[in-house]
Amino acid sequence: MSDRNIEALITQVLETREEPVVPVDFAARVRAVLPVMPAKKRSVSVGKLIAMMMAVLAAIVAFALASRASVRFTSLAFDIECVLMLQTLAIAYWLSAREGRRS
């Protein structure tokens, strides 16, 4: 064999790609080997549930007072509406801060 024939043969072997062959039952075999993971259940704490309900209740009361409130600090309905909006924002901040700490 000459050098050219050997070079051509080496080039041909190097440029030939073999197609990967995956057995048909590969996924089933891998799944059978893996341990069974229990399903994670997301539970909502009582405090978080009460905070969400209070935020919704404060928003509903603020919307109910909106028709009676005039934009004056001497108006009781306006004052209560401002307090309820601040409480709703504080609850939302508290819930998001607790969620961020957990993850």
PyMOL commands that set and color helices and strands:
alter all, ss='L'
color gray80, all
select helices_A, chain A and resi 3-15+26-33+46-66+76-102
alter helices_A, ss='H'
color red, helices_A
deselect
rebuild
show_as cartoon
